[in-house]
């Protein structure tokens, strides 16, 4: 990859859990995806695992450890490091773009590092940890508010920022059973929702995605809570405000019954 300040794509990716690092197929897919991208100047990560209001940004000074926000995994997953450079300039840009949407202004949490929704995919996509990163919280799960927030962030694309919404296309942990293996046949509701999502994004149906709870098959089974779908709203908003929601489904398939489908908005 070569550094560019041309308009960057926008990503929504299914981020996996820590054992993603042991999956040869998915890690290769993420690495191949990254290799095909223009090299970003910096990365703005919005993960399903950081909900905080008012909107906050992760540490921009000092050294902060990763947030190992998971339990019951083997010890090796708690020793992973990812020492990407901090991105204070990007944080200032975000504050300038969305500050008037946030009562009291955008916060800075200088104690917070990247959570697993951010660093797990970044380890595979940018293993050298040489691209500055800042993580932004989701201040709400409301689809329209996140869509508007994304639209405000659209100018970052022209500054070389890679905007990444990190969630999971289906996320019902009742389906997640490591004893059955990563390539287990997915539950029918997971397959149905994945198929619907692929078709909705292919036709650029923003309203359907934002209103998925009333339009998608098995919506409440695929997402008993909506935080893993919500980063897509922000990605759609940024894409819609800067040229449209044309997308490519870059990764598909299932992992322990969950859809790992991921999109790139061009």
C-alpha positions in Angstrom: 0.0 0.0 0.0 1.1 3.6 -0.7 0.0 6.5 1.4 -2.8 8.5 -0.2 -5.0 11.5 0.5 -7.5 10.5 -2.1 -11.1 9.7 -1.0 -11.0 6.7 1.2 -13.6 3.9 1.1 -15.7 3.2 4.2 -15.9 -0.2 5.8 -18.4 -2.1 7.8 -16.8 -5.3 9.0 -17.7 -8.2 11.2 -14.9 -8.2 13.8 -15.0 -11.6 15.3 -13.9 -12.6 18.8 -10.3 -13.1 20.0 -10.1 -16.7 18.4 -10.4 -15.0 15.0 -6.6 -14.9 15.1 -6.6 -18.7 14.9 -8.9 -18.9 11.8 -6.7 -19.2 8.7 -9.5 -18.4 6.3 -10.8 -15.3 7.9 -7.4 -13.8 8.8 -6.4 -14.2 5.2 -9.6 -12.6 4.0 -9.0 -9.6 6.2 -5.3 -9.3 5.1 -6.3 -9.5 1.4 -8.9 -6.8 1.9 -6.4 -4.5 3.6 -3.8 -5.1 0.8 -6.4 -3.9 -1.8 -7.1 -0.7 0.1 -5.3 2.6 -0.5 -3.1 3.2 2.6 -5.0 5.4 5.0 -3.5 8.4 6.7 -5.3 7.3 9.9 -8.3 5.2 11.0 -11.5 6.1 12.8 -12.9 3.0 14.5 -16.5 2.7 15.7 -16.9 -0.5 17.6 -20.0 -2.3 18.9 -18.2 -2.6 22.2 -18.0 1.0 23.2 -21.3 2.7 23.9 -20.9 5.9 25.7 -22.9 9.2 25.9 -21.9 11.8 25.4 -19.8 10.8 22.4 -16.2 10.2 23.4 -12.9 9.5 21.8 -10.2 7.2 22.9 -6.8 8.2 24.2 -4.8 10.6 22.2 -1.8 11.0 24.4 0.3 8.7 26.5 0.3 4.9 26.2 -2.9 3.0 27.0 -3.3 -0.8 27.1 -5.9 -2.6 25.0 -9.3 -3.2 26.6 -9.6 -7.0 26.9 -13.4 -6.8 27.1 -14.1 -10.5 27.1 -14.2 -13.3 29.6 -13.4 -17.0 29.7 -10.9 -17.3 26.9 -7.4 -18.9 27.1 -4.7 -16.7 28.6 -2.9 -16.1 25.3 -5.7 -13.8 24.1 -5.0 -11.5 27.0 -1.4 -11.0 26.0 -2.1 -9.6 22.5 -0.7 -6.1 22.0 -1.4 -3.5 19.3 0.7 -0.4 19.7 -0.7 1.7 16.9 0.2 5.4 16.9 -2.3 7.8 18.5 -4.3 10.2 16.3 -4.7 13.5 18.1 -5.2 15.4 14.9 -8.0 13.1 13.8 -9.6 13.5 17.2 -9.6 17.3 16.7 -11.2 16.9 13.3 -13.9 14.7 14.7 -14.6 17.2 17.4 -14.9 20.0 14.8 -17.3 18.0 12.6 -19.7 16.6 15.2 -19.3 18.8 18.3 -22.5 20.7 17.7 -24.5 17.5 17.7 -23.3 16.6 21.2 -24.6 18.5 24.2 -21.5 19.6 26.1 -19.2 18.7 23.3 -17.2 15.6 22.4 -15.4 14.0 25.3 -11.9 12.6 25.4 -11.3 9.5 27.5 -7.5 9.6 27.9 -7.7 6.4 30.0 -9.2 4.2 27.2 -7.4 2.0 24.7 -8.8 0.1 21.8 -11.3 -2.7 22.6 -11.5 -6.0 20.9 -14.0 -4.8 18.3 -11.2 -2.5 17.1 -7.9 -4.3 17.6 -8.9 -7.8 16.7 -9.5 -6.9 13.0 -6.8 -4.3 12.9 -4.2 -6.9 14.0 -5.0 -8.8 10.8 -5.5 -5.9 8.5 -2.6 -3.6 9.6 -0.3 -6.0 11.4 2.6 -3.5 11.5 0.4 -1.2 13.8 1.8 1.8 11.9 -1.4 3.6 11.1 -2.7 6.1 13.7 -6.0 5.1 15.2 -8.6 6.7 17.3 -11.8 5.0 18.5 -15.1 6.8 18.8 -18.0 5.7 21.1 -21.5 5.2 19.9 -23.6 7.7 22.0 -26.8 6.0 21.0 -28.2 3.0 19.1 -30.8 5.0 17.4 -30.5 4.4 13.6 -31.3 7.9 12.4 -29.0 9.6 14.9 -26.1 7.4 14.0 -26.8 7.9 10.3 -26.7 11.7 10.9 -23.5 11.3 12.9 -21.9 9.4 10.0 -23.0 12.0 7.5 -21.1 14.6 9.5 -17.9 12.5 9.4 -18.0 12.1 5.6 -15.4 14.9 5.0 -12.8 12.8 6.7 -12.7 10.5 3.7 -11.1 13.3 1.6 -8.4 13.7 4.3 -7.2 10.1 4.0 -9.2 8.8 7.0 -10.5 5.2 6.8 -13.8 5.1 8.6 -14.5 1.6 10.0 -17.7 0.5 11.6 -17.0 -2.7 13.4 -19.8 -5.0 14.4 -21.2 -8.4 13.3 -23.8 -9.0 10.6 -25.5 -11.5 12.9 -24.8 -11.6 16.6 -26.7 -14.1 18.7 -24.3 -15.6 21.2 -26.7 -18.4 21.9 -25.6 -19.8 18.5 -21.9 -19.5 19.4 -20.7 -23.0 20.3 -16.9 -23.5 19.9 -17.4 -27.3 20.5 -19.1 -27.5 17.1 -16.3 -25.8 15.2 -16.0 -22.6 13.2 -17.5 -24.1 10.0 -20.7 -25.4 11.6 -23.8 -25.0 9.5 -25.4 -21.7 10.5 -28.8 -21.6 12.1 -31.6 -20.9 9.6 -32.3 -17.4 11.2 -28.7 -16.4 10.7 -28.7 -17.5 7.1 -32.0 -15.8 6.4 -30.9 -12.5 7.9 -27.5 -12.7 6.1 -29.3 -13.2 2.8 -31.7 -10.3 3.4 -28.8 -8.0 4.4 -26.8 -8.8 1.3 -29.8 -8.0 -0.9 -30.7 -4.8 0.9 -27.1 -3.4 0.6 -26.8 -4.6 -3.0 -29.8 -2.4 -3.9 -28.7 0.4 -1.6 -31.8 0.3 0.4 -30.9 2.6 3.3 -34.4 2.8 4.7 -34.6 -1.0 5.0 -31.3 -1.3 6.8 -32.2 1.5 9.3 -35.6 -0.1 9.8 -34.3 -3.7 9.9 -36.2 -4.7 13.0 -39.4 -4.4 11.1 -38.3 -5.5 7.7 -35.6 -8.2 8.0 -36.5 -11.9 8.6 -35.4 -13.2 12.0 -34.3 -9.7 13.0 -34.7 -10.1 16.7 -33.0 -13.5 16.6 -30.1 -12.3 14.5 -29.7 -9.3 16.9 -31.3 -9.7 20.3 -29.6 -6.4 21.0 -28.7 -4.0 18.1 -25.2 -2.8 19.1 -23.4 -5.1 16.5 -25.6 -3.9 13.7 -25.5 -0.2 14.7 -22.0 0.7 13.4 -23.4 0.0 9.9 -25.8 3.0 10.3 -22.8 5.3 10.8 -21.0 3.8 7.8 -24.1 4.3 5.6 -24.4 7.9 6.7 -20.8 8.7 5.8 -21.2 7.0 2.5 -24.6 8.6 1.7 -23.2 12.1 2.4 -20.2 11.7 0.1 -21.4 10.1 -3.1 -23.9 7.3 -2.3 -24.1 3.9 -0.8 -22.7 1.8 -3.5 -21.1 -1.2 -1.8 -19.2 -4.4 -2.3 -19.7 -7.5 -0.1 -16.0 -8.2 0.4 -16.3 -11.0 2.9 -19.1 -13.5 3.4 -19.7 -16.8 5.0 -20.3 -17.8 8.7 -18.1 -18.3 11.8 -19.5 -20.4 14.6 -23.0 -19.8 13.1 -22.6 -16.0 12.9 -22.6 -14.1 9.6 -19.2 -12.5 9.0 -20.4 -10.6 6.0 -18.5 -7.3 5.6 -18.9 -4.4 3.1 -16.9 -1.7 1.5 -18.6 1.5 0.5 -17.0 3.2 -2.4 
